[in-house]
Amino acid sequence: MATPGTAISQATGERILQLAKQHVGEKYHLGVPVPKDNPNWTGPWDCAEFVSWMGVRGQPDKLEGMRRFNEDAGAKRSSVCG
């Protein structure tokens, strides 16, 4: 059973799926950051970044949490790779 407040509605899921289909064929690049606050982004995409971007499109109230997560992940990636 899903935790209350964490599941998305079927309508939201359908909206996300329809939007995702509009991006089929766009350029992919491993590790590229994607601006979650840009609803007009058309790539390049990283697979995980694409899923996160789609999630924000379906639940825009989650954008601030995504920003914090990406900043933390970027800092960790820099410390490991740099």
C-alpha positions as CSV (number, residue, x, y, z in Angstrom):
1,M,0.0,0.0,0.0
2,A,1.3,3.5,-0.9
3,T,2.1,6.0,1.8
4,P,-0.6,8.6,1.9
5,G,0.3,11.6,-0.2
6,T,2.9,9.9,-2.3
7,A,0.9,8.2,-5.1
8,I,0.0,10.1,-8.2
9,S,-3.4,9.9,-9.8
10,Q,-4.1,8.0,-12.9
11,A,-4.9,11.3,-14.7
12,T,-1.5,12.7,-13.7
13,G,0.2,9.5,-14.9
14,E,-1.6,9.8,-18.2
15,R,-0.5,13.4,-18.5
16,I,3.1,12.5,-17.8
17,L,3.0,9.7,-20.3
18,Q,1.6,11.9,-23.1
19,L,4.3,14.5,-22.4
20,A,7.0,11.9,-22.4
21,K,5.9,10.6,-25.8
22,Q,6.5,14.1,-27.2
23,H,10.2,13.7,-26.4
24,V,10.9,10.4,-28.2
25,G,13.9,10.8,-30.4
26,E,15.6,13.7,-28.6
27,K,19.3,13.6,-27.9
28,Y,20.6,11.5,-25.0
29,H,23.9,12.2,-23.1
30,L,24.9,10.3,-20.0
31,G,25.2,12.5,-16.9
32,V,23.9,15.7,-18.5
33,P,22.0,17.9,-15.9
34,V,18.5,18.8,-16.9
35,P,16.9,22.1,-15.7
36,K,13.7,20.9,-13.9
37,D,12.3,24.4,-13.9
38,N,12.3,24.6,-17.7
39,P,9.1,23.1,-19.1
40,N,10.3,23.7,-22.7
41,W,13.5,21.7,-22.4
42,T,14.1,19.4,-25.4
43,G,17.4,17.8,-24.5
44,P,19.9,16.6,-24.3
45,W,18.7,14.1,-21.7
46,D,20.2,11.8,-19.2
47,C,17.8,8.9,-18.4
48,A,17.4,9.6,-14.7
49,E,17.2,13.3,-15.3
50,F,14.4,12.7,-17.9
51,V,12.4,10.8,-15.3
52,S,12.9,13.5,-12.7
53,W,12.0,16.2,-15.2
54,M,8.8,14.3,-16.1
55,G,7.9,13.9,-12.4
56,V,8.2,17.6,-11.9
57,R,5.9,18.2,-14.9
58,G,3.3,15.9,-13.3
59,Q,3.7,17.3,-9.8
60,P,5.1,20.9,-10.0
61,D,4.9,21.3,-6.3
62,K,7.8,18.9,-6.0
63,L,10.2,21.2,-7.9
64,E,11.8,22.8,-4.8
65,G,12.6,19.4,-3.4
66,M,14.1,18.3,-6.7
67,R,16.3,21.4,-6.8
68,R,17.7,20.6,-3.4
69,F,18.3,16.9,-4.3
70,N,20.1,17.9,-7.5
71,E,22.3,20.4,-5.7
72,D,23.3,17.8,-3.1
73,A,23.9,15.1,-5.8
74,G,26.0,17.6,-7.9
75,A,28.1,18.4,-4.9
76,K,28.7,14.7,-4.1
77,R,29.4,14.0,-7.8
78,S,32.0,16.8,-7.9
79,S,33.7,15.6,-4.7
80,V,33.9,12.0,-6.0
81,C,34.9,12.8,-9.6
82,G,37.0,16.0,-9.1
